[in-house]
Amino acid sequence: YYGFCLDEADFISTNSPETGVWFKQQRTDSVHIANGVDGDIFNPERSYETPTDIESLSSPIVGYAGKMQEMFDVSLMTHVVSELPDVNFVFIGQELNPNWVKPLWQHSNAYYLGDKQYTQLPQYLAAFDICIIPYNQERQHGVDPIKFYEYMAMGKPIVTTDIGAVSVFKDLPQVQVANSSD
């Protein structure tokens, strides 16, 4: 749909620097606007009620909030989940390709809780001990995922693969950029 946007849009903005460079080559009036979040909604100082579908899980809880599609590294997560049987892994969001992520749900410590309303997201993030972004580096396209900023706003430790713009934050103490499944 990029071609359609180039031809029809009066204004083009991107949230990914890499996509912004591509659009800029096509239309010099395109603008990169970095992601951001509402600090009143994602506020680590607030008290959030634990969602009922997660309250029975013991810590540590490692959580992912986002779409599960081909960019989501199922092989990586299947390996990590099997290597850490005493850790509960919670996944919320749309399964854009249920067959893609199906191998992950075979593990007793992997919980897919479905797609959630955006208004519920802070409650889930507050219940996670660690937040993850397990994207396949070869399938990603310079993404700058909003979930990264939501995780950061909630003050959560983050483990992410080396994707897109997250490397800018690699020196922050709560950010760990993983270069391997270990």
Secondary structure, 3 states (H helix, E strand, C coil): CHHHHHHHCCCCEECCHHHHHHHHHHCCCCEECCCCCCCCCCCCCCCCCCCCCCCCCCCCEEEEECCECCCECHHHHHHHHHHCCCCEEEEECCECCHHHHHHHHHCCCEEECCCCCHHHHHHHHHHCCEEEECECCCCCCCCCCHHHHHHHHCCCCEEEECCHHHHHHCCCCCEEEECCCC
